[in-house]
């Protein structure tokens, strides 16, 4: 038998294990959040802090909106009615000026 001739384009190389070393390591389970138990139940302090934060945010947003605590539902309704009436009056004035009255 004839030996196959060596091809000039063939490059010798070595075999490399394709398994990365990181895949061989066993990952540790994630640590639970300190605000939760291992069973996933939130702590009392975590829940209390969350409720207080939401309450403070709502109080702050009311103050930023300028409504304050002195305003009651009746005074707010009156402000809305006054604003609506002023808008209607202004619209009527614009319509009269367009008609030439």
VOBA-1610 file (N, C-alpha, C; in pm, whole numbers, padded with zeros to 5 digits, always signed):
BEGIN
Unk+00081-00117+00000Unk+00000+00000+00000Unk+00086+00124+00000Unk+00027+00222-00061Unk+00097+00349-00068Unk+00060+00432+00053Unk+00158+00503+00107Unk+00135+00596+00215Unk+00074+00723+00158Unk-00026+00782+00228Unk-00077+00909+00178Unk+00030+01015+00193Unk+00032+01102+00098Unk+00133+01207+00100Unk+00090+01316+00199Unk+00189+01372+00266Unk+00161+01481+00360Unk+00119+01604+00282Unk+00010+01663+00328Unk-00039+01786+00265Unk+00031+01903+00332Unk+00075+01998+00257Unk+00149+02111+00311Unk+00058+02205+00391Unk-00075+02199+00369Unk-00169+02287+00438Unk-00215+02233+00572Unk-00183+02110+00604Unk-00227+02051+00730Unk-00134+02096+00841Unk-00194+02139+00951Unk-00116+02186+01066Unk-00139+02089+01180Unk-00032+02045+01241Unk-00045+01957+01356Unk-00088+02039+01477Unk-00169+01981+01559Unk-00213+02049+01679Unk-00237+01948+01789Unk-00258+01998+01909Unk-00284+01908+02019Unk-00432+01916+02057Unk-00484+01811+02114Unk-00623+01807+02159Unk-00632+01877+02294Unk-00734+01959+02307Unk-00755+02035+02430Unk-00890+01993+02487Unk-00894+01973+02617Unk-01019+01941+02683Unk-01110+02063+02673Unk-01230+02047+02617Unk-01320+02160+02592Unk-01408+02192+02712Unk-01400+02116+02819Unk-01481+02143+02936Unk-01416+02253+03019Unk-01484+02367+03034Unk-01423+02474+03113Unk-01420+02435+03260Unk-01322+02486+03330Unk-01308+02451+03471Unk-01420+02511+03555Unk-01479+02622+03511Unk-01588+02684+03587Unk-01712+02595+03586Unk-01731+02519+03478Unk-01848+02431+03471Unk-01832+02314+03566Unk-01712+02281+03604Unk-01690+02170+03693Unk-01719+02207+03838Unk-01711+02334+03871Unk-01735+02378+04009Unk-01884+02375+04038Unk-01919+02332+04157Unk-02059+02326+04198Unk-02093+02461+04262Unk-02192+02532+04205Unk-02225+02664+04261Unk-02291+02649+04398Unk-02262+02742+04486Unk-02324+02739+04618Unk-02464+02799+04606Unk-02558+02755+04689Unk-02694+02811+04681Unk-02691+02958+04721Unk-02780+03039+04662Unk-02780+03182+04695Unk-02820+03204+04840Unk-02758+03303+04902Unk-02792+03336+05040Unk-02925+03410+05044Unk-03009+03382+05142Unk-03137+03453+05149Unk-03114+03599+05183Unk-03204+03682+05136Unk-03201+03825+05167Unk-03212+03840+05319Unk-03136+03928+05381Unk-03141+03938+05527Unk-03279+03980+05580Unk-03362+04039+05493Unk-03496+04079+05535Unk-03597+03967+05522Unk-03555+03852+05473Unk-03644+03739+05454Unk-03589+03617+05525Unk-03677+03528+05567Unk-03632+03403+05626Unk-03593+03307+05515Unk-03537+03194+05552Unk-03497+03095+05452Unk-03618+03045+05373Unk-03736+03051+05434Unk-03858+03009+05367Unk-03919+03116+05279Unk-03859+03236+05277Unk-03909+03344+05191Unk-04009+03435+05258Unk-04020+03427+05390Unk-04116+03511+05464Unk-04044+03639+05507Unk-04103+03758+05479Unk-04037+03883+05518Unk-04041+03901+05670Unk-03941+03970+05722Unk-03937+03996+05866Unk-04036+04107+05900Unk-04071+04115+06029Unk-04165+04217+06075Unk-04107+04356+06052Unk-03978+04375+06082Unk-03914+04505+06064Unk-03917+04549+05918Unk-03895+04454+05826Unk-03896+04485+05684Unk-04034+04533+05640Unk-04138+04463+05684Unk-04276+04499+05647Unk-04313+04634+05708Unk-04277+04657+05834Unk-04308+04784+05900Unk-04239+04899+05829Unk-04112+04882+05794Unk-04038+04987+05724Unk-04100+05017+05588Unk-04145+04913+05520Unk-04205+04933+05387Unk-04337+05011+05399Unk-04418+04976+05499Unk-04545+05046+05520Unk-04520+05192+05558Unk-04425+05214+05649Unk-04395+05352+05690Unk-04343+05434+05573Unk-04263+05373+05488Unk-04210+05444+05371Unk-04322+05483+05276Unk-04416+05392+05253Unk-04528+05425+05164Unk-04615+05534+05223Unk-04638+05527+05354Unk-04719+05630+05419Unk-04651+05767+05409Unk-04522+05771+05440Unk-04449+05898+05433Unk-04445+05953+05291Unk-04435+05865+05193Unk-04436+05909+05053Unk-04572+05970+05018Unk-04680+05909+05064Unk-04812+05963+05033Unk-04835+06097+05102Unk-04792+06110+05227Unk-04806+06237+05298Unk-04723+06345+05229Unk-04602+06309+05189Unk-04516+06406+05121Unk-04572+06450+04988Unk-04632+06357+04914Unk-04686+06395+04783Unk-04806+06487+04798Unk-04884+06470+04904Unk-04997+06560+04930Unk-04945+06699+04962Unk-04838+06707+05042Unk-04783+06837+05076Unk-04722+06906+04955Unk-04655+06827+04870Unk-04595+06885+04750Unk-04703+06936+04655Unk-04815+06866+04649Unk-04925+06907+04562Unk-04995+07032+04615Unk-04963+07071+04739Unk-05021+07192+04795Unk-05157+07171+04858Unk-05194+07047+04881Unk-05325+07021+04937Unk-05324+07032+05088Unk-05215+06994+05151Unk-05200+07007+05295Unk-05307+06935+05373Unk-05296+06939+05503Unk-05393+06868+05587Unk-05513+06954+05621Unk-05504+07088+05601Unk-05618+07174+05635Unk-05731+07163+05531Unk-05702+07108+05416Unk-05804+07095+05312Unk-05885+06968+05335Unk-06015+06986+05332Unk-06104+06871+05344Unk-06166+06844+05208Unk-06244+06740+05201Unk-06307+06703+05074Unk-06399+06816+05025Unk-06467+06881+05119Unk-06560+06988+05080Unk-06485+07106+05020Unk-06376+07147+05083Unk-06302+07262+05031Unk-06238+07229+04897Unk-06194+07105+04882Unk-06137+07065+04753Unk-06244+07062+04645Unk-06364+07012+04680Unk-06474+07013+04584Unk-06511+07156+04544Unk-06510+07247+04640Unk-06541+07387+04610Unk-06435+07447+04517Unk-06308+07417+04543Unk-06201+07468+04455Unk-06217+07415+04313Unk-06252+07289+04300Unk-06271+07230+04166Unk-06390+07295+04097Unk-06501+07313+04171Unk-06620+07376+04113Unk-06590+07520+04070Unk-06517+07594+04153Unk-06480+07732+04118Unk-06394+07735+03992Unk-06299+07643+03983Unk-06212+07639+03866Unk-06292+07603+03740Unk-06383+07507+03753Unk-06467+07472+03638Unk-06555+07588+03594Unk-06611+07661+03690Unk-06695+07775+03657Unk-06613+07884+03589Unk-06492+07908+03638Unk-06405+08008+03575Unk-06371+07967+03432Unk-06351+07838+03409Unk-06321+07790+03273Unk-06442+07811+03182Unk-06562+07784+03232Unk-06683+07804+03152Unk-06702+07952+03119Unk-06680+08037+03218Unk-06694+08182+03195Unk-06593+08230+03090Unk-06472+08184+03098Unk-06369+08224+03002Unk-06405+08175+02862Unk-06455+08053+02851Unk-06495+07999+02721Unk-06610+08081+02662Unk-06706+08117+02745Unk-06817+08200+02697Unk-06766+08336+02650Unk-06671+08393+02722Unk-06613+08521+02682Unk-06541+08510+02547Unk-06467+08403+02527Unk-06397+08383+02399Unk-06497+08368+02285Unk-06604+08293+02308Unk-06706+08275+02203Unk-06773+08408+02169Unk-06803+08490+02270Unk-06864+08621+02244Unk-06771+08709+02162Unk-06642+08706+02194Unk-06548+08791+02120Unk-06532+08743+01976Unk-06548+08614+01952Unk-06536+08563+01814Unk-06659+08600+01732Unk-06773+08612+01797Unk-06897+08649+01728Unk-06904+08800+01706Unk-06818+08871+01774Unk-06818+09016+01759Unk-06910+09086+01854Unk-06948+09025+01957Unk-07040+09087+02054Unk-06967+09173+02152
//
